[in-house]
Amino acid sequence: MIGDYKALIDHGSVTDVIALVNGGGDVNAVLHIEGGKQPKHFSALAYAAFRLQLEVARALVELGAHVRETRPHHVPAFSAAAFSGAGPGCHALLRFLWEQDPSDVKRCDSQSCTAAHYAASRNACEATLRMLHGWEVPMNTLNCKMRTPLHYTLDQGAHAATLFLVSEVGAPVGPHVATMIDAGDAAGIMTLHKEGIWTSVDEAIGTTMAQPPWSFTALAHATVRGQTGIMELLIADLGASVNERRQWFEVPAMAAAAAGSVQALRLLNDGDGAFRLQATNGRTPAHNAATCGSAQCLVYLQEHGCPMDGGDQEGYNPAHLAAHQGHDHIIKLLHGWGCDLGKPTAHGNTAAEYAKSQEHDGTFSLPPTLSLQLSLSPHLSLS
């Protein structure tokens, strides 16, 4: 009988469907549909919606079919949303199901998908998405796969639907740009920009890194990810700014120095103060280069005007950070450039004290001239 049920719905045989139900058939029967990666299980009404059989759907509702379901592929309105836009009259079916239970169309199924996810992931029809938006269906929620409707329209290259979600619904495109940066997808980023989907290249795009919650620009994100090809695209073709004062690693040059990437620093060197720019906490790229122990980055920064002895908001300069990390080769460089190892932080600690504590731990070896200077300094207490 189940096989007959499916065939009757496929052919839109309203009279025969009514006869089958009146003859003892279950109006809420589950139909097992083969095909695809794995079989799907539809309620009879959801299958009628899937096949865009409006009159069959009307008949099933009149016979008592459940409109409200939560199981994937069993929600009739979601099936209709998935295939609305596929043919004449398809929106009439979606509207009919909406009229039966508006709240049913606005909720999520057991996979946290909304009708908008189904609409975006199938035909990605702009008109369908507009209809759902007008009915206050959530348009920017994440499903169990951590994907929004915008993910699906972007995947399908559905320009009109994507532009609607971004420009009229306010779907955040930044996380998708971050994903493209991670994948090194320069062509995809350029397409988003040319089509007017992503134009604010210097605005925060968010980040896929959860802790800490940095708010990176595309350029800073590309720098952190080591995507130098994307960096070149953003700077040369899209005009991304290298001189924007933000938090710590959100400044591109800070991220490049922390990654120990001279190549990235070269791309960011605009000759106009990119390396003298302080983050909001007062740190410069030299602080990060010293912390990670990158002598190459530190030398490059020093040659291009980055201050080597400046303190942050708490008085920490590059020497403090290098000493704290046990980077004796960085201490030697900074000392050679005349940096004051006896300058205290706001907490009263000096680079020399950090260095001496590392030396006592057996993890740090000061050069003899520095050891002599430290032992003679009146500002230090090394005991």
N, C-alpha and C positions, 0 to 999 in steps of 0.2 A: 504493500500500500504506500510505503514511503516513496518508492520509486515512482509510482503513479502520481503522487502528490507533487513531486518535483517536476515531472513532465507536464502536468496540468498548469502549474505556475509558469513554466517556461513558455508555454503556448498561450498564456493569458486566457485560459478556458474558465471563465467566471462561473458559468452554469455548472460545469462538471466539478469545480472545486466545492461549490455549495452542496452539490449532491453527495460528494465524498464525505464532507463533514456531517451532513444530516444523516448519512448512512452509518455513522459511528466513528468516522475519522477524527483524530485529535486535532482541533484547531490550533493547538500550540505545539504540534509535533516538531521534533528536532530533525532536521534534514542534514545528512552527511554528504558533503559535496567534495568529490575528488578533484585533484588538480592543484597546481602550484607545488610549493615545497612540502606541504603537508595538508591533509584533508581539513576542511573547515566545517563547523557545525553551526547551522543557521536555524533560528526559529522560522516557522513557515512564513510569518509576516515579514521578518527581516529578509528572508530570501525573496519574497515578492518585491520588497523595496530594492534589493540588490539587482533584480531583473527589471526594475523600473516598471512594474506592472501595477499601475494605479488602480484600475478597476478591481483587480484581484485583491489588492490591499484593502480597498473599501469593503469588499465582501467579507474578508477575514475579520476586520474590526467589528462589523455588524454581527458576525457570528461569535464574538467574544474573545478574539485573539488579544493577547497581552501586548499592549503598546510599551509598557514600562519594563525594561530589562537592564541588567548590568553586565552580563557576560559578553565578552568580545564576540562580534559577528551576530549577536542576538538582538542588538538595539536597532529597531527598524529605521529610526530617523538617521542613525549613523550610516547605515547602508545606503540610504537615499542620498545623504550628503556626499558620500564617497563617489557616487556616480552621477550626481546632478551636474548638468552641463554636457552630458554625453549624448543627449538627443532631445527631440522636441517634447515638450510637456514634462520634462524631468523635474523641473522646479515645482510643478503642481503637486507631485507626489510628496516632496519634502514639505510643502506648505500644508498639505492634508494631514500629515503626521504631526506637524507643529500644532495644528488646530486641535488635535486629539488630546495632547498633553504638553503645553509649552515648557513646563519645567523639565520634562524628559529630554528635550533637545538641548537644554542648557547645562546638563550635568556631565560627569565623567563616567566612563565604564571602568571595569576592574583593572584595566591597564593604564588608568589615569589619562586616557585619551578623551578629548571632546569631539563634538561633531566637526569642529574646525580642523582637528588633526586628520580626520578621515577625508574631509573635503580637500585639504592641501596635499595629502599623500597620494591621491588617486588622479583626478583630472585637474586639480589645482585651478579650478574655475573661479575667476574673479567675481563673477555674478553670484555664485553660491556663497563665497566668503562674505560678500557684502550683505547678502540676505541673513546669514547667521549673525553677523555683527549687529545688524539692525534688531535682531531678536535677543541681543545681549548675551550671546554665547561667548564664553571666555576665549580669547584669541591668542594669548601669550603664555599660556600655562605649559609646564613641562610634563611630558608623559613619563612612563616608567623607564623609557630609554633615554631620558633627559633631552628630549627633543621638543621643540615648539612647532607650530604650523609653519613658521618661517623657514625652519630647517628644510622642510619638505618642498616648499615652493622653490627654494634655492637649488635643491638637489635636482629638480626637474627643469630648471631654467625657465620657470614660468614668470616672465617679466612682469606682466600686468598684475598678477596676483601678488607677487613679491612687492612691487611698488605700492600697491594698496595697503598691504600689511605694515610697511615701513612708514609711508607718508601720512596715511589716514588713521590707521589703528595705533601707530606708535610702537610697533614691534622693534625691539632693540637689535640693530644689525651688528653692533660691535662684537659680541661673542662669536658671531660667524666669521667676522674678519680675523679675529684671533685664531680661530680654527684653521683658516686658510693660511695665515702666517706660519702656524705650526707645521703645516703640510708643505710649505714653500710654494704655494699656489699663486705665483705672480700674475698669471693670466686671469685667474678668477677674481683677484683683487682689482685688477685693471678694468675688468668687465663691470664689476659692481660700481666702480667710480664713473665709468663712461655712461652707464645707464641711469645715473642719478640716484642709485639706491644707497650708495655710501659716498658722501662728498665731504664730510667734516673730518679731514684727515688728522687734525690736531686735537680733536676731542677724545676724551677717555673712551676706550672700547671695553673696559673691564679686563678680566684675565681669567684663564682657566686654572690658575694657581689659587687655591683657596686660602692659604695662610702664608704670609699676612695678606689682608685684602687690598692689594695694590690696585690703583686705578690707572693703568697704563694707557698711553697713547699707542697707536699702531707702531710708531717708530721705536718707542721704548720696549714694546713687547717683542718686536722683531730683533732688537738688540739683545734682550735677555735670552731669546731662543737661538741666538747665533745665526740668524737668517740674514746674512750679509747681502744676498741678492735682493731680498725684499727691502732691506734698508736702502739700497741703491735706487730701487724703483720709487720708494716713498719720498726720498729726498730729491732726486733728479727729475722725476716725471710728475709727481703729485705735490711737490712743494712743501713737504712736511718740515716743520720747524725743529731745529736742533737746540734752540735757545729758549726753552720754556721752563720757568722755575716751578718745580713740583716737589713732591715728597721724594726723598732719598733715591731709591732705585727707579723711580718713575722718570727721572732725568736720564735721557739716553746715554750721555757720556758717563754717568755714574754706573749705569748697568754694564756698559762696555768695559769700564775699568774693573768692576767686580768680577766680570767673566774673564779678565786677563786677555782681552782681545785687542791687540794693536790694530788689526785690520779694521775692526769696527770703529776704533777711535779715529783712524784716518778718514773714514767715510763721514764722521761727525765733525771733523775739523773744518769749520767754516771761516777760520781766520778772523773771527769777529767776537771772540769771547766765550765760545762754547765751553772751553775748559776752565774758565774763570767763574762760571756760573755756579752759584751755591744752591743746594737743595734747601727746602724749607727748614731743615734742622741744622743748617749752617755748614754742612759737609760739601766737599768738592770731590771731583774724580780721584784726586790724589789720596784721599782717605780710603777709598775703596781699593785702589791699586796696592796701597800699603797693607791693608788688611788681608788681601788674598795673596800677597807676597809676589806680585808680578813686577819684577825689575824692569822688563821691557816696556810695560805700560807706564811705569813711573818715569822712566827716562824720556819716553815720548811726550808725556804730559809736561815734564819740566822744560823740555826744549820748546814747547809751544805755549808757554805762558801760564801754566797752571800753578797757583801758589802751593809751595811745599810745606809751609810752616803755619798755615792758618788754622785756628781752632774752630770747632763747631759750637753749638749752643752751650755745651757743658765744658768747653775748653779743650776737648780732645783734638790733637793735631795728628797728622799721619804717623809721626814718630811714636806717639802713645800707642796707636793701634798696631803698628808693626811690632813694637816691643811686647805688647800684650800677647801677640800671636807667636812670638818667638822667631820672627823673621830677621835674623842677624844681617843678612845680605842687604835688606832694605834699610836697616839702621845705618850700615856703613855708607850707603848712598846718600841718605839724608844728612848724615854728619858731614860728609864731604861737600855738600851744598850749603853748609853753614847753619843747619837747623839747630835750634837750642834744645838739647835733650834734658835740660833742667827746668823747663817751663812747666809749671803745675797745671793740672786741670781744675775745674771748679770744686772737685772733691779733694784737692791737695796732692794728688798723685802725679809723679813725673814719669817720662819715658825711661829715664835711668832706673827708677825704682822697679818699673815693670821688667826692664831688661835684667836687672840684678836678681829679681825673684825667679826669672826663667833660668838664669845661670845657676842659681842654687838648686833648681830642679833637675839640672843636667840636660836641659833641652835647648840651651842657648849659650853661645860662646862669643863674648865681646872681644874685639881686637884690643891688643895691649894699650894702644894710645887712648882708646876710649875708656878702658878700665882705669887708666891713670887719671884721665880728666874727671871721671866720676868720683874717684876717691878724694880728689882735691877740691871738689865743688862744695862751697859753703851752704848750698841750697838743699843738699841731699842728706837723707838719713838712710844709710844702706844696711844698718844692723838689723 
